[in-house]
């Protein structure tokens, strides 16, 4: 009985592992995930870097809310 349980658990782990690897590989293209990196046209000033670090210039949530409302 113990061997049957162990074999069942190991088989379930292998099936789940394959499924999760497939999901991880396809989710980046399916859900349009980004890596968080961006490029600027010109070198950023120290003032801009400080504002981005503090959150004054990097309010992503508000940007997408405004974009959504504009597209309505």
N, C-alpha and C positions, 0 to 999 in steps of 0.2 A: 504494500500500500504506500509505503514511504517513497519507493522508487517511482511509482506512478505520479505522485504529487510533485516530486522534483522534476521529472521529465515534463510535466504539464507547465510548471512555472518557467522552466528554461525555454520551452517552445514559445510561450507567451512573450517572454522578453525578446526573443529574436524577431518575432512578428512585429512587435511594437517598435523595436529599434529601426527596422527597415521602413516602417510607415512614417516614423518621426523624421528620419533622414530625408525621405522624399518630400515631406511637407516643408522642411527647412529649406531645401534647395529651390522649391517652386514658389515659396511665399514671397521672396524678394521681388520677383517679376509680377506675381499676381496682385500683390497689394501695393506695388510701387514704393517700396521702402527705400529710403535714402540713407547714406552713411553719415550725414550730418556735416560734411565738409562743404565749403563753398569757396568761390574765388571772387576776388574783387578786380575791377578793371585797372585800378591803380593802387599803389601802396597805401595802406591805411595809416592815418595819423594816430598819434598817441591818444588824442581826445576821442576819436572814434573807437579805438580799442578799449578804452576805459568805459565808454557808454555800452558797448556790446557786453563787456564783462559784468556790468551792473544790471543789465536787462533793459536799459532805456531804449536801445536800438534793436533789440532782438526779441520783440514781443510777437512771437510766431502765432500764438493763438489768436490774438487780435487781428493780425494780418489776414489769416484765413477766414475769420468771421466776416471781416469787411469784404473780402473777395467773394464770399458766398452770397452776401446780401446784394452786392453789385450785379452778380450774374442772374438774379431772380427776374 
